């Protein structure tokens, strides 16, 4: 009741803008025409008939998928920034939380790039625009996590997330992945706590579903990727976010997951995750595809309720999925491998 | 032995005082100032002080044998019927307008944003705003009809039964109309916002969602009818 009466005071305008954005996601007929294109210029033509309009107008020929992907991401970022400019607390805080994910990815990108001695300017170019912050170039000069933290990260909102991984180890290949997963775990738990406890209401209910799925996805991916590596059971347990449905299982059961069948057995207890592992050998959809499908399904559902913040998060995820789809189609066309062109997850 | 007891007493009082001390706040110079600031000047305990004063007043009356001075019935009867009638009229128009305004802003913000991406909905969805406006009109109709009964400006026998009846009926009719229009305005507003968003998504949904909005606006009409019936039997002040 309270939401219905007071939501529109501050957040009514951005909500309806996001719903407008969601409506202009590509439809199945538009995906159909895209898959039937012959060249990338055809794609440019087809996309100009959609909401994207003439966004590729000023590109010098020849068109590549990299350019298309960059322009699509630029479009996404400008729409998201429009929402941020038109929002106040607590919506602006929520949107900030959403960008922390890209923040973390950028930090890890810069650290690992520095480790492999890549050009810092090149790395900055590749950073995701939704996660840029002022002191990003300074990340290249640090050589271990402690220095990194003290120089750059202590002033950013990510400072709290680093508490779990400040062990003073020098950066190396394995450690960076562990840092990345620890950061993501801290971020997910913080975001979950913010949505469910601080915001509450319909936002809490909707975001709970979405973030629990995200956490479970992480748990399953970490587990499967750690088969055959030297990651110890305790380390693996420590990387699991605590806010998923699977994290409520006993630690003994979680650390007993040593192969795919064990993971499948644990997931069978949850109705939503049963179909993830069904017919794994016979069907062509990989586990990752199934995760994407489930994600799209959940995100589309969040638009069925009004007066909550989950739609901003959902729209961002759906738009990203759409960009991945368009890039997939473009790649298939550019490399003239049209057999798997329909292998994407449509955001319908 | 007694010094030990005395020491224990001082210790417990000290502990109680320490427990009652407010948490250390920045900027408080000494404990006394911070106690005064926390317990007396800030809104934390003001209700308790008001409660204590009320209880003291009541006990005062009770112990002086004047307990029956606290007479709610006499208080209500002593209020002038003109007062009742005018408050009722004020409630009618004020609450109706609040409801209408609430509904208009709820619908308006959603409509503004939805029309950015789907400009075609702009004109059609003004009908939701009109439904909210109708709620304010109900309020002003009742206020005008009721104020026609406030005929008397001269000194007169105010406390006649007929005047009491007019006063009470106008008060409650006004409250009825006002509260029902408040609820109606909000509900039409929420329904209107849903109408705007569904129309922006797909045009065929407009009429279907509009039907729920029409049902919502009927509530205000009910309030108007009941208010007019209640005040129908009231005669002008004489």
HADDOCK unambig.tbl for C-alpha pairs under 7 A between the chains (distance, minus, plus):
assign (segid A and resid 4 and name CA) (segid B and resid 190 and name CA) 6.72 0.50 0.50
assign (segid A and resid 8 and name CA) (segid B and resid 106 and name CA) 5.49 0.50 0.50
assign (segid A and resid 8 and name CA) (segid B and resid 109 and name CA) 6.46 0.50 0.50
assign (segid A and resid 12 and name CA) (segid B and resid 109 and name CA) 5.28 0.50 0.50
assign (segid A and resid 12 and name CA) (segid B and resid 110 and name CA) 5.28 0.50 0.50
assign (segid A and resid 13 and name CA) (segid B and resid 109 and name CA) 5.32 0.50 0.50
assign (segid A and resid 13 and name CA) (segid B and resid 110 and name CA) 5.66 0.50 0.50
assign (segid A and resid 13 and name CA) (segid B and resid 112 and name CA) 6.68 0.50 0.50
assign (segid A and resid 13 and name CA) (segid B and resid 113 and name CA) 4.78 0.50 0.50
assign (segid A and resid 14 and name CA) (segid B and resid 113 and name CA) 6.80 0.50 0.50
assign (segid A and resid 16 and name CA) (segid B and resid 110 and name CA) 5.56 0.50 0.50
assign (segid A and resid 16 and name CA) (segid B and resid 113 and name CA) 4.80 0.50 0.50
assign (segid A and resid 16 and name CA) (segid B and resid 114 and name CA) 4.91 0.50 0.50
assign (segid A and resid 16 and name CA) (segid B and resid 197 and name CA) 6.76 0.50 0.50
assign (segid A and resid 17 and name CA) (segid B and resid 113 and name CA) 5.08 0.50 0.50
assign (segid A and resid 17 and name CA) (segid B and resid 114 and name CA) 5.98 0.50 0.50
assign (segid A and resid 20 and name CA) (segid B and resid 114 and name CA) 6.19 0.50 0.50
assign (segid A and resid 20 and name CA) (segid B and resid 117 and name CA) 5.38 0.50 0.50
assign (segid A and resid 23 and name CA) (segid B and resid 201 and name CA) 6.24 0.50 0.50
